[in-house]
Amino acid sequence: KRLPRRLRLPVLLAALVLVAGTAASATRIEPGPPRYLTDDRGRALFLHGFNTSGSAKDDPEHLPWITEDAVQREYEETGTNFVRFLIQWQALEPEQGAYDEEYLDAVAERVGWYADRGYHVLLDMHQDLYGRYTSPEEHSGNGAPEWATHTDGFPVARQDMWELVYLEPGTVRAFDNFWNTTGEHPELMESYAAALRHVAERFADEPAVIGYDLMNEPFGGSLQGPAFEAGPLADLYRISIARIREADQDAWLFVEGQAVGVNWGLPSALPHLDDPRDGEPRIVYAPHAYPLPMDLGEPYAGSAKERIDASIEQWSGSVRTTAERLEAPIVLGEFGLDMSGEGATDYVARMLDETDRMAAGRAYWSNDHDGWGPWKDESLAPGPLAETMNRPYPRVVAGHPVEIDFDSEAPALTVRFTEKEGVSGPTELYLPDTVFPDGYDLSVESAGSPAEPDASEWDGELRILSVETASAGPGTEHTVTVTPE
Ligand SMILES: CN(C)c1ccc(C(=O)NC[C@H]2N[C@H](CO)[C@@H](O)[C@@H]2O)cc1
């Protein structure tokens, strides 16, 4: 992903031209009351996992490399509870109106591997470069099927840097036809939404499928910034939400702003999206984070580290602004880097701290064998990323979360929450053996005074500590702190 030096300025200028309409002062708001996903007992749900997987883009069956053994190993080495699982429109609907049920069977088999291990699965309708039919062979274009790809004869040239294929005339035209910016293809967005409904029909009764990421890294073609995000992108989301809700009233629906500019930290102009379901809305804001200095090849170290930290601060403020507008919880859908770079594990830990502070979920990009992932090689020997992701975190919190903090120096995991009516069950904490090799010490405070938990239980196999705090009435603040014995 490192940009050749000679390409850095033109790429930056090209991308900034594209996002000119997006630029807006990223007003940082004070951390507001975090919104969060909830489980079937009303507990706040925290998602911690990987994207699975980039390899699906080039796989002839459009499936990720993962095996059931690898899912088991992932839990053993990282304690994750979440997977952003890539699916593709071209595999789902290779011919218009004809869905490939064998593909969905294969997806369901893999969902089962995660379900059997207590994972939450987000099915990500993935695209890069619109699809296979708009990108030269060596670029991993994926997403739209051939029948939905209309380049109108405009060229798509090979590029030294895959991202630049987005700017090719044929790619831009394919997107302009999809968004109906050309006025020539009003049917494509409806077809896309119908495909999402078909997936929802298939998994509506699979409790492990927590929801759907409606489109990966949307690109507006010749329409960029607010005109795109508040225009056809919001329209696609409204149509897709309506179609999915015809099949599934309970899935969480994850929406992204455009990738360009927003991945770097500029605010998204995505508008509030209504959810027609009965009960609380279940829309999730799912941004990606790729700080621009790192996209331009800077390591998270030395003089660049301060600039990257400032970029993360801007990103965090922009994300909060957008999530507040959407009245939605936040799940960071992608963050990642080449783990061979200087400061790589520090960057991952920084993003895990940031999402803890935001009460946000996160999925690292990705679990591939490409130098970015957690495995040293195909033997699934864990590398430095696995060790960094294998970190204490709350899987569920029995109330309204106020603070999630893992202090790696102490070390200590602190979870603070206010008691809420309608919530049942314990707070569940994942405690890796690397931090708690000889057990743990648990302390509980309720309304500021030491308290005894009603119950606590340790599952040594899954390394999960369940803590039942004694009820002291709605609004009471409870603090659970765990330190190594
Ligand atoms: C010019 N455009 C539209 C553009 C440029 C760069 C990215 C990108 O790096 N994305 C970050 C990662 N996300 C994808 C998978 O979703 C990975 O392939 C990228 O590394 C996206 C879009």
The ligand as a Tripos MOL2 file, in Angstrom:
@<TRIPOS>MOLECULE
LIG
   22    23     1     0     0
SMALL
NO_CHARGES

@<TRIPOS>ATOM
      1 C1        -10.0480    6.8040   -4.6540 C.3       1 LIG1
      2 N1        -10.8670    5.9550   -3.8200 N.pl3     1 LIG1
      3 C2        -12.2800    5.9490   -4.0570 C.3       1 LIG1
      4 C3        -10.3180    5.1730   -2.8260 C.ar      1 LIG1
      5 C4         -8.9540    5.2700   -2.5600 C.ar      1 LIG1
      6 C5         -8.3780    4.4980   -1.5400 C.ar      1 LIG1
      7 C6         -9.1810    3.6030   -0.8060 C.ar      1 LIG1
      8 C7         -8.5410    2.7920    0.2790 C.2       1 LIG1
      9 O1         -7.3400    2.8190    0.4270 O.2       1 LIG1
     10 N2         -9.3440    2.0620    1.1230 N.am      1 LIG1
     11 C8         -8.7590    1.4470    2.2890 C.3       1 LIG1
     12 C9         -8.8760   -0.0480    2.3220 C.3       1 LIG1
     13 N3        -10.2590   -0.4970    2.1690 N.3       1 LIG1
     14 C10       -10.2960   -1.5000    1.1390 C.3       1 LIG1
     15 C11       -11.2880   -2.6070    1.4080 C.3       1 LIG1
     16 O2        -12.5260   -2.0260    1.7660 O.3       1 LIG1
     17 C12        -8.8970   -2.0120    1.0270 C.3       1 LIG1
     18 O3         -8.6660   -2.6470   -0.1810 O.3       1 LIG1
     19 C13        -8.1290   -0.7230    1.2080 C.3       1 LIG1
     20 O4         -6.7920   -0.9750    1.5530 O.3       1 LIG1
     21 C14       -10.5360    3.4960   -1.0660 C.ar      1 LIG1
     22 C15       -11.1160    4.2930   -2.0860 C.ar      1 LIG1
@<TRIPOS>BOND
     1     1     2 1
     2     2     3 1
     3     2     4 1
     4     4     5 ar
     5     4    22 ar
     6     5     6 ar
     7     6     7 ar
     8     7     8 1
     9     7    21 ar
    10     8     9 2
    11     8    10 1
    12    10    11 1
    13    11    12 1
    14    12    13 1
    15    12    19 1
    16    13    14 1
    17    14    15 1
    18    14    17 1
    19    15    16 1
    20    17    18 1
    21    17    19 1
    22    19    20 1
    23    21    22 ar
@<TRIPOS>SUBSTRUCTURE
     1 LIG1         1 GROUP 0 **** ****
